[in-house]
Amino acid sequence: MLDQSPIREGGTAADAVHETIALAQAVDRFGYNRYWLAEHHDSTGLACAAPEVLIPQVAANTQRIRVGTGGVMLSHYSPLKIAEVFRMLETLYPGRIDLGVGRAPGSSAHVARAMALGPGAVSIEHYPNQVADLMGYLANDLPEGHPFQDVRAQPIGAGHPQMWLLGSSLESAQIAAALGLPFSYAHFINPEAGTRAIKLYRDRYEPSEWYPEPQVTAGVSTVCAPTTEEAIRLSWSRYCMRFRRKGVPSVETAMAFDYKPAELEYIVYSRERAAIGDPATVKARLESLANELDVDELVLLTITYDFADRVRSYELVADAFGLDAVPVPGVTAIS
């Protein structure tokens, strides 16, 4: 699953961060395989700007789930520093760390300029080289002739995080294929190009030392409730959030909002491509998407106003798929 640490109206960013940890404990109990944290900057609705700081807290408060990023916006950072951070995380939580990287800024262009302040900033066309350098630092195996071939990313150890390249375009799919990296496609951002992007990735995949075979996940917007009617009702909060830009509104606020015709068209379009409904409906939709997209895993993104509804959504999906639940401490909503 992907957690963007949404801030609900009437709540605070601190609430959202603490709910992230509580939600991670819940989905660890439900049997999910991965818990990915997003990176957004200067957002009124999403609280996590530093997933690398939140990861060790999530990992320390869970038992078995893999914890990672969905993703680190690599264009802002030095590949060496990211390698050092994630080598440290892998040392602390061996076999449980994922490093997903993306090239989007996770912010407005104005904020991206603030993030890049200083002489070391590079333009987006350098992104493939940044990814290649990051792979080299993680493996302590930069190519012959690289200007920093003698630099080592500490702490050196036998293991390394599982690395994923995130994207929502054909270009990202091509980069992942050329570098021999697992690819995570953001279906919830660009549902139209998913089939073509993933086929391109599989067709052009160049095996790497780490990943001899292609691996693909797709991120899908999901809301599950006991009835389809309730799930659709809950989904209004997420779609309204896109237009109001003030955090996640209550269902009542979202349904009363004065939408423009184009905004209502977008909501209809998005709902048809998401997985929204009762458990049987969501299970069928997710299975259909997995088959249509030809993916190995699905990454679920669920945003609701009420924290308890979000926890319940993930639990209902886990029950529908028969995930391997374990008894770990329960979760309570933060009021």
C-alpha positions as CSV (number, residue, x, y, z in Angstrom):
1,M,0.0,0.0,0.0
2,L,1.0,3.6,-0.5
3,D,0.4,6.2,2.3
4,Q,0.5,9.8,1.3
5,S,-0.1,10.9,5.0
6,P,-3.3,12.9,4.2
7,I,-4.3,15.8,6.5
8,R,-8.0,15.9,7.2
9,E,-9.7,19.3,7.6
10,G,-9.9,20.0,11.4
11,G,-6.8,17.9,11.9
12,T,-3.1,18.7,11.8
13,A,-0.1,17.5,9.9
14,A,1.1,15.9,13.2
15,D,-2.1,13.9,13.4
16,A,-1.5,12.7,9.8
17,V,2.0,11.5,10.7
18,H,0.9,9.6,13.8
19,E,-1.9,8.1,11.8
20,T,0.6,6.9,9.3
21,I,2.4,4.9,12.0
22,A,-1.0,3.5,13.4
23,L,-2.1,2.6,9.9
24,A,1.2,0.8,9.2
25,Q,0.6,-1.3,12.4
26,A,-2.9,-2.2,11.2
27,V,-1.9,-3.3,7.6
28,D,1.0,-5.2,9.1
29,R,-1.6,-7.1,11.0
30,F,-3.8,-7.5,8.0
31,G,-1.1,-9.2,6.0
32,Y,0.0,-6.6,3.4
33,N,3.4,-7.0,1.9
34,R,4.7,-3.4,1.5
35,Y,4.1,0.0,3.1
36,W,5.4,2.8,0.9
37,L,5.6,6.5,2.0
38,A,5.2,9.3,-0.4
39,E,7.2,12.6,-0.6
40,H,5.4,15.9,-1.1
41,H,6.6,19.4,-0.3
42,D,4.7,22.5,0.9
43,S,1.4,20.7,0.6
44,T,-1.8,21.7,2.5
45,G,-3.2,18.2,2.2
46,L,-0.3,15.8,2.5
47,A,2.0,15.7,5.5
48,C,5.1,13.7,4.6
49,A,8.0,15.6,3.1
50,A,10.7,13.3,4.5
51,P,9.8,9.6,4.1
52,E,13.4,8.7,4.9
53,V,12.8,10.0,8.4
54,L,9.4,8.3,8.8
55,I,10.5,4.9,7.5
56,P,12.5,3.9,10.6
57,Q,9.6,4.8,12.9
58,V,7.2,2.7,10.8
59,A,9.7,-0.2,10.6
60,A,10.3,0.0,14.4
61,N,6.5,-0.1,15.1
62,T,5.7,-3.0,12.8
63,Q,6.9,-6.7,12.7
64,R,7.1,-8.1,9.2
65,I,5.9,-5.6,6.5
66,R,8.5,-4.2,4.1
67,V,8.8,-0.4,4.4
68,G,9.9,2.0,1.7
69,T,9.4,5.1,-0.4
70,G,6.8,5.7,-3.1
71,G,9.0,7.5,-3.7
72,V,12.1,9.6,-3.1
73,M,12.1,12.5,-5.6
74,L,15.6,11.9,-6.7
75,S,16.0,15.1,-8.8
76,H,16.2,17.1,-5.5
77,Y,19.1,15.1,-4.0
78,S,22.6,13.7,-4.3
79,P,22.5,10.0,-5.2
80,L,25.4,9.4,-2.8
81,K,23.4,10.8,0.1
82,I,20.3,8.8,-0.7
83,A,22.4,5.7,-0.9
84,E,23.9,6.4,2.5
85,V,20.5,7.0,4.0
86,F,19.0,3.8,2.6
87,R,22.1,1.7,3.3
88,M,21.7,2.8,7.0
89,L,18.0,1.8,6.9
90,E,18.8,-1.6,5.4
91,T,21.4,-2.1,8.1
92,L,18.9,-1.3,10.8
93,Y,16.0,-3.3,9.3
94,P,17.7,-5.9,7.0
95,G,15.5,-7.4,4.3
96,R,12.6,-5.0,5.0
97,I,13.6,-1.8,3.1
98,D,12.4,-0.7,-0.3
99,L,13.8,2.4,-2.1
100,G,11.4,3.7,-4.7
101,V,12.6,6.7,-6.7
102,G,10.8,9.1,-9.0
103,R,11.6,12.1,-11.1
104,A,8.6,14.3,-10.4
105,P,9.3,17.1,-8.0
106,G,6.5,16.3,-5.6
107,S,5.8,20.0,-5.5
108,S,5.1,23.1,-7.5
109,A,7.9,24.4,-9.8
110,H,8.4,27.3,-7.3
111,V,8.9,24.9,-4.4
112,A,11.2,22.7,-6.6
113,R,13.4,25.7,-7.1
114,A,13.6,26.2,-3.3
115,M,14.5,22.6,-2.9
116,A,17.3,22.9,-5.5
117,L,18.7,26.1,-4.1
118,G,22.5,26.1,-4.5
119,P,25.1,25.4,-7.2
120,G,24.7,21.6,-7.1
121,A,21.2,21.6,-8.7
122,V,20.8,19.5,-11.9
123,S,18.1,19.6,-14.5
124,I,15.6,16.8,-15.1
125,E,17.4,15.4,-18.1
126,H,20.1,14.2,-15.8
127,Y,17.6,11.9,-13.9
128,P,18.6,8.6,-15.7
129,N,22.2,9.2,-14.7
130,Q,21.2,10.0,-11.2
131,V,19.4,6.6,-11.0
132,A,22.4,4.8,-12.4
133,D,24.7,6.5,-9.9
134,L,22.4,5.6,-7.1
135,M,22.4,2.0,-8.1
136,G,26.2,2.1,-8.2
137,Y,26.5,3.7,-4.8
138,L,24.1,1.1,-3.3
139,A,26.2,-1.7,-4.7
140,N,29.5,0.1,-4.1
141,D,30.1,-0.7,-7.8
142,L,30.4,2.5,-9.8
143,P,31.6,1.9,-13.3
144,E,35.3,2.2,-14.4
145,G,36.1,5.8,-15.1
146,H,33.3,7.3,-13.0
147,P,34.7,10.4,-11.3
148,F,33.6,9.1,-7.9
149,Q,34.4,5.5,-8.4
150,D,36.5,5.4,-5.2
151,V,33.7,6.8,-3.0
152,R,31.9,4.3,-0.8
153,A,28.4,4.6,0.6
154,Q,28.4,3.6,4.3
155,P,27.5,1.5,6.1
156,I,28.9,-1.1,3.8
157,G,27.1,-4.5,4.1
158,A,26.1,-7.6,2.2
159,G,22.5,-6.5,1.7
160,H,20.9,-3.5,0.0
161,P,17.4,-2.1,-0.3
162,Q,15.2,-3.4,-3.0
163,M,15.1,-0.5,-5.5
164,W,12.1,0.5,-7.6
165,L,11.7,3.1,-10.3
166,L,8.3,4.9,-10.1
167,G,6.6,6.5,-13.0
168,S,3.4,7.3,-14.9
169,S,4.7,7.6,-18.4
170,L,6.3,5.6,-21.2
171,E,9.6,7.4,-20.6
172,S,9.8,6.2,-17.0
173,A,9.0,2.7,-18.2
174,Q,11.8,2.9,-20.7
175,I,14.3,4.2,-18.1
176,A,13.4,1.3,-15.7
177,A,13.8,-1.2,-18.5
178,A,17.1,0.1,-19.7
179,L,18.6,0.1,-16.2
180,G,17.2,-3.3,-15.3
181,L,15.1,-2.1,-12.3
182,P,11.7,-3.1,-11.0
183,F,9.0,-0.6,-12.2
184,S,6.0,0.7,-10.2
185,Y,3.4,2.4,-12.5
186,A,1.2,5.1,-11.0
187,H,-2.2,4.0,-12.4
188,F,-3.9,6.4,-10.1
189,I,-2.2,9.3,-11.8
190,N,-2.4,8.2,-15.4
191,P,-4.7,5.2,-16.0
192,E,-4.7,5.6,-19.7
193,A,-1.1,4.8,-20.4
194,G,-0.6,1.9,-18.0
195,T,-1.0,-1.0,-20.4
196,R,1.3,0.5,-23.0
197,A,3.9,1.6,-20.4
198,I,4.1,-1.8,-18.7
199,K,4.2,-3.7,-22.1
200,L,7.1,-1.4,-23.2
201,Y,8.9,-2.1,-19.9
202,R,8.5,-5.9,-20.2
203,D,9.4,-5.9,-23.9
204,R,12.5,-3.8,-23.5
205,Y,13.8,-5.1,-20.2
206,E,17.5,-5.4,-19.9
207,P,18.4,-7.9,-17.1
208,S,20.7,-6.4,-14.4
209,E,22.8,-8.2,-11.8
210,W,20.3,-7.4,-9.1
211,Y,17.1,-8.1,-11.1
212,P,17.4,-10.7,-13.8
213,E,13.7,-10.6,-14.5
214,P,11.3,-7.7,-14.8
215,Q,9.1,-6.9,-11.8
216,V,6.0,-4.6,-12.0
217,T,3.6,-3.1,-9.6
218,A,0.8,-0.7,-10.3
219,G,-0.7,1.9,-7.8
220,V,-4.5,1.9,-7.8
221,S,-6.9,4.3,-6.1
222,T,-9.1,2.2,-3.8
223,V,-12.0,2.7,-1.4
224,C,-13.7,-0.4,0.1
225,A,-16.7,-0.3,2.4
226,P,-19.4,-2.8,3.4
227,T,-21.6,-1.5,0.6
228,T,-20.8,0.0,-2.8
229,E,-23.1,2.9,-2.0
230,E,-21.1,3.8,1.1
231,A,-17.7,3.4,-0.7
232,I,-18.8,5.8,-3.4
233,R,-20.0,8.2,-0.7
234,L,-16.6,8.1,1.1
235,S,-14.7,8.6,-2.2
236,W,-16.2,12.2,-2.5
237,S,-13.7,13.4,0.1
238,R,-10.6,12.4,-1.9
239,Y,-12.0,13.9,-5.2
240,C,-13.1,17.1,-3.5
241,M,-9.6,17.5,-1.9
242,R,-8.2,17.8,-5.4
243,F,-10.2,20.9,-6.2
244,R,-10.4,22.6,-2.8
245,R,-6.7,22.1,-1.9
246,K,-7.4,22.5,1.8
247,G,-6.8,19.0,3.1
248,V,-9.3,16.1,3.1
249,P,-12.8,17.4,3.6
250,S,-15.6,15.6,5.3
251,V,-18.0,13.7,3.1
252,E,-20.7,16.2,3.8
253,T,-18.5,19.1,2.8
254,A,-17.3,17.3,-0.3
255,M,-20.9,16.4,-1.5
256,A,-22.1,20.0,-0.9
257,F,-19.2,21.5,-2.8
258,D,-20.0,23.6,-5.9
259,Y,-18.3,21.6,-8.6
260,K,-17.7,22.9,-12.1
261,P,-19.0,20.6,-14.9
262,A,-15.4,19.6,-15.9
263,E,-14.7,18.7,-12.3
264,L,-17.7,16.4,-12.1
265,E,-16.6,14.8,-15.4
266,Y,-13.2,14.2,-13.9
267,I,-14.7,12.5,-10.8
268,V,-16.9,10.2,-13.0
269,Y,-13.8,9.4,-15.1
270,S,-11.6,8.7,-12.1
271,R,-14.1,6.6,-10.3
272,E,-14.6,4.3,-13.3
273,R,-10.8,3.6,-13.4
274,A,-10.4,3.2,-9.6
275,A,-11.4,0.3,-7.4
276,I,-14.4,1.6,-5.4
277,G,-17.1,-0.6,-3.9
278,D,-18.0,-3.4,-1.5
279,P,-15.4,-6.2,-1.0
280,A,-16.6,-8.4,-3.8
281,T,-16.7,-5.5,-6.3
282,V,-13.2,-4.2,-5.3
283,K,-11.7,-7.7,-5.4
284,A,-13.1,-8.3,-8.9
285,R,-11.9,-4.8,-10.1
286,L,-8.4,-5.3,-8.7
287,E,-8.1,-8.8,-10.2
288,S,-9.2,-7.4,-13.6
289,L,-6.7,-4.5,-13.4
290,A,-3.9,-6.9,-12.4
291,N,-4.6,-9.1,-15.4
292,E,-5.2,-6.1,-17.8
293,L,-2.0,-4.4,-16.8
294,D,0.1,-7.6,-16.4
295,V,1.6,-6.7,-13.0
296,D,3.1,-8.8,-10.2
297,E,1.6,-6.8,-7.4
298,L,-0.9,-4.0,-6.8
299,V,-0.2,-1.0,-4.6
300,L,-3.4,0.4,-3.0
301,L,-3.9,4.1,-2.3
302,T,-6.9,4.9,0.0
303,I,-7.8,8.4,1.2
304,T,-10.9,9.0,3.3
305,Y,-11.8,11.8,5.7
306,D,-12.2,9.5,8.7
307,F,-9.2,7.5,9.7
308,A,-11.3,4.6,10.9
309,D,-12.9,4.3,7.4
310,R,-9.4,4.1,5.8
311,V,-8.3,1.4,8.2
312,R,-11.6,-0.5,7.5
313,S,-11.1,-0.2,3.7
314,Y,-7.7,-1.9,3.9
315,E,-9.0,-4.6,6.2
316,L,-12.0,-5.4,4.0
317,V,-9.7,-5.8,1.0
318,A,-7.3,-8.0,3.0
319,D,-10.2,-10.2,4.1
320,A,-11.5,-10.4,0.5
321,F,-8.1,-11.6,-0.8
322,G,-7.5,-13.9,2.2
323,L,-4.2,-12.2,3.2
324,D,-2.1,-13.8,5.9
325,A,-3.3,-11.9,8.9
326,V,-1.4,-12.1,12.2
327,P,-2.3,-11.0,15.8
328,V,-0.4,-7.8,16.5
329,P,-1.5,-4.9,18.6
330,G,-4.7,-3.2,17.3
331,V,-5.1,0.4,16.0
332,T,-7.2,3.3,17.2
333,A,-8.1,6.5,15.4
334,I,-6.5,9.7,16.5
335,S,-9.1,12.3,17.4
